[in-house]
């Protein structure tokens, strides 16, 4: 896999294109139930990974934007500065949730009214998609029975594409879409 930004975009496209294939296979009558569940899981994980990758792609560009506050740059670089036992500052990895980074990018680099956005269906669907992804990746004591359904997989896929499209239009102000 390429390590360039172009390679990241190609990876995101691959994740989304593989989901199209999985959605087609789920709809086939000859696909076994366990395979359908497996494809649903793959769709949810791929869709969220594509969105998260796209957000990280934008963050990697945005960190070079002029007039960023030091804390904004630290967020985009996913680092935090801590004072160590020797009295010196050192960088530490500081992860933030994808939804928080999504809101930050919209707030800082677009004209989207965040208060209105957070009342809308896309924000609600993004939070649901993140919850489904987290439940798959970090299961606790139980597994949600309907978490791997076709309806959930299809909704997560649609949400990731809509969120990526919003970021393209409002943050990058791009006329060309990676979504084809």
Beta strands, then each sheet from edge to edge (+ up, - down):
strand 1: 79-83
strand 2: 89-93
sheet 1: 1+ 2-
end
